[in-house]
Amino acid sequence: MRRKRGYPFLLNSYLIREMLGPFFASLLVINCIFFLGRLIPFLNAIVDLGVGFGDFIRLFSYLFPNMMLYSIPMSSMFAVVVAFTRLANDGEIMAMKAAGISIGRMLPAVVVVSLATGLLSAYSALVLNPASDKAMQKMMFNLVKEKVSKGVRSREFSEGMGKYVLYADEVNRETGKWFGVYMADMNIKGLPMVTLARSGHITSDLENMSLSLVLDEGSIHRAAGPTTQTILFDHYELDIPIRLPLIYESRSKAGYIREKAMSLGQLKAQAQKHGVTSEKGISMRMEYYQRLVLPVGCFVLGLLGFVFGLKAGVGKKAIGIPLALLCYIFYWVLFSFANVLAESQTLPVAIALWFPNFFFFVLAGFLIFLAAREKSLFAGSRLAILLATWQKKKVKE
């Protein structure tokens, strides 16, 4: 009587364990390399703002979700390649085949690991990255506000507010109020303005990320040639131009929520608001689709790693790792080219950004099909056909 085969839990759990070790090791190494590349602007911000140890740890943690968008796909691919290269070099793949275990029965473990890393990448892209970017921006704003506020000292000129020079007779650190305020406005060249006030303080709007200087009971004096103008006021509010320090990627400005800090719903709504074919609308849609495309790309690269890992064998050179590296580089070159096509409106945004995943998914499926049948892309008749075609072209030339 023929025994019905069940699901090979032991085989797949063994293969999954083999892949998890290289994945976490690669993830740690790649994230460290990415962080070192961003360390200089990170340290500049710390020194400029006088960040303490607790704030340093928080800023450090906010960097990782963005880096994981790129490190997880690479780690996923290399984990599969390294695991199956090791199995092939040790003769375990050959032993499995001799025991009747086909490539198709090994594939579910690769799909599980690739899917898990893809979901981790999706969680980072859709949840962690927007939240960390928004938290980073707010934290930077609070640090800049604290620096501006502490920069004003009793009977000292402060130049930490752009082209405004501030002086106060007395500063109350507990309430944050200033008394006997003098301010010189040098924004308009050749037309300076001087403001005197009995008291003043700084207010902040965290949602709009803007700082305002509030002055009470004073006067504004402006000279224009031989004439002068004096304006009395009871309450005067002035926006303070600030620039948030750059730690990663695009420039942050006060009063502006970065695209990377928006949710998918906000990106879609803003794209509709600005117009889907406008420059701003295209930028919003590109960010929207990138968050969906990259996690799927992580899954596809994991499948390709399976094929490259099988290229190794007992007594053979482990060519799977350099092949995987070349494939990863080519994926990002193609992805960058797709971004250029989408930004220039040569192709619709969705088609352009999804094309690299479609191309590599078809390639992975075809290579797995050949591997399951113990065939190579450049073996036998296919290689002969390619050589014959190349020779015919040379004759025609």
Residue pairs with C-beta under 8 A, 6 or more apart in sequence:
8 101
8 105
11 96
11 101
11 105
11 106
11 109
12 108
12 109
12 112
15 83
15 106
15 109
15 110
16 109
16 112
16 113
18 83
18 84
18 86
18 87
19 79
19 80
19 83
19 109
19 110
19 113
20 79
20 113
21 79
21 83
22 78
22 79
22 82
22 83
23 75
23 76
23 78
23 79
23 113
23 117
24 75
26 74
26 75
26 78
26 79
26 82
27 68
27 71
27 72
27 75
30 71
30 74
30 75
31 64
31 67
31 68
31 71
34 67
34 70
34 71
35 63
35 64
35 67
38 63
38 67
38 247
38 248
41 245
41 246
41 247
41 248
42 59
42 60
42 63
42 247
44 245
45 51
45 59
45 140
45 245
45 246
45 247
46 56
46 59
48 245
49 140
49 143
49 144
49 147
49 245
50 147
51 59
51 143
55 139
55 143
58 139
59 136
59 139
59 247
61 132
62 132
62 133
62 135
62 136
62 139
63 132
63 247
63 248
64 132
65 124
65 128
65 129
65 131
65 132
65 133
66 129
66 132
66 133
66 248
66 249
66 260
68 120
68 121
68 124
68 128
68 129
69 121
69 124
69 125
69 129
69 294
72 117
72 120
72 121
72 124
72 298
73 117
73 121
73 294
73 297
73 298
73 301
73 328
74 301
74 328
75 117
76 113
76 114
76 117
76 118
76 121
76 298
76 299
76 301
76 302
76 305
77 301
77 302
77 304
77 305
77 324
77 327
77 328
78 305
78 321
78 324
79 113
79 117
79 302
79 305
80 110
80 113
80 114
80 302
80 305
80 306
80 309
81 305
81 308
81 309
81 320
81 321
81 324
82 309
82 321
83 309
84 93
84 305
84 306
84 309
84 310
84 312
84 320
85 309
85 311
85 312
85 318
85 320
85 321
87 93
87 309
88 94
88 309
88 310
88 311
88 312
88 313
88 314
88 316
89 312
89 313
89 314
89 316
89 318
90 314
91 314
93 310
93 313
94 313
94 314
96 106
102 372
103 310
103 368
103 371
103 372
104 372
106 306
107 306
107 368
110 302
110 303
110 305
110 306
111 303
113 302
114 298
114 299
114 300
114 301
114 302
114 303
115 299
117 298
117 299
117 302
118 295
118 296
118 298
118 299
118 302
119 295
121 294
121 295
121 298
122 295
125 290
125 291
125 292
125 294
125 295
126 264
126 291
129 260
129 291
130 260
130 261
130 262
130 263
133 258
133 260
133 261
134 257
134 261
136 247
137 209
137 244
137 252
137 257
137 258
137 261
138 206
138 209
140 244
140 245
140 247
140 252
141 204
141 206
141 209
141 242
141 244
141 254
142 206
144 211
144 242
144 244
144 245
145 202
145 204
145 211
147 160
148 160
148 161
148 202
148 211
148 240
148 242
149 176
149 202
151 158
151 160
151 161
152 158
152 160
152 166
152 168
152 171
152 178
153 168
153 171
154 168
154 169
154 170
154 171
155 167
155 168
155 169
156 167
157 165
157 166
157 167
158 165
158 166
158 167
159 165
161 213
161 240
161 241
162 187
162 240
162 241
162 242
163 185
163 186
163 187
164 183
164 184
164 185
164 186
164 187
164 213
164 240
165 183
165 184
165 186
166 181
166 182
166 183
166 213
167 181
167 182
167 183
168 178
168 179
168 180
168 181
168 182
168 200
169 179
169 180
169 181
170 178
170 179
170 180
171 177
171 178
171 179
172 178
172 179
175 201
176 201
176 202
177 199
177 200
177 201
178 199
178 200
178 201
179 198
179 199
180 198
181 195
181 196
181 197
181 198
181 199
181 200
181 215
181 218
182 194
182 195
182 196
183 194
183 195
183 196
183 197
183 213
183 215
184 192
184 193
184 194
184 195
185 192
185 193
185 194
185 195
186 192
191 222
191 223
191 224
192 222
192 223
193 220
193 221
193 222
194 220
194 221
194 222
195 215
195 218
195 219
195 220
195 221
195 236
196 218
196 219
196 221
197 215
197 216
197 217
197 218
197 219
197 236
198 216
198 217
198 218
199 215
199 216
199 217
200 213
200 214
200 215
200 216
201 214
202 211
202 212
202 213
202 214
202 240
203 211
203 212
203 214
203 237
204 210
204 211
204 212
205 211
205 212
208 254
208 255
209 244
209 254
209 255
209 256
209 257
210 239
210 240
210 242
210 254
210 255
211 239
211 240
211 242
211 254
212 237
212 238
212 239
212 240
213 237
213 238
213 239
213 240
214 235
214 236
214 237
214 238
215 233
215 235
215 236
215 237
215 238
216 234
216 235
216 236
217 233
217 234
218 232
218 233
218 236
219 230
219 231
219 232
219 233
220 230
220 231
220 233
220 236
221 228
221 229
221 230
222 228
222 229
222 230
222 231
223 229
241 254
242 254
243 251
243 252
243 253
243 254
244 252
244 253
244 254
246 252
249 260
250 258
250 259
250 260
252 258
259 267
259 283
259 284
259 287
260 287
262 270
262 284
262 287
264 288
264 291
267 284
267 285
267 287
267 288
268 284
268 288
270 280
270 281
270 284
271 280
271 281
271 282
271 284
271 285
271 288
272 281
274 280
274 281
274 284
275 281
276 282
276 285
277 345
282 342
282 343
282 345
282 349
283 343
285 342
285 349
285 350
286 339
286 342
286 343
286 349
286 353
289 349
289 350
289 353
289 354
290 353
293 335
293 353
293 354
293 356
293 357
296 357
297 331
297 335
297 356
297 357
297 360
300 357
300 360
300 361
300 364
301 327
301 328
301 331
301 360
303 361
303 364
303 365
303 368
304 324
304 327
304 360
304 363
304 364
304 367
305 320
305 324
306 368
307 364
307 367
307 368
307 371
308 319
308 320
308 321
308 323
308 324
308 327
309 320
310 320
310 371
311 318
311 319
311 320
311 323
312 318
312 319
312 320
327 360
331 356
331 360
334 355
334 356
334 359
335 353
335 356
338 347
338 352
338 353
338 355
338 356
339 352
339 353
341 347
341 352
342 348
342 349
342 352
342 353
346 352
347 355
367 377
370 376
370 377
378 386
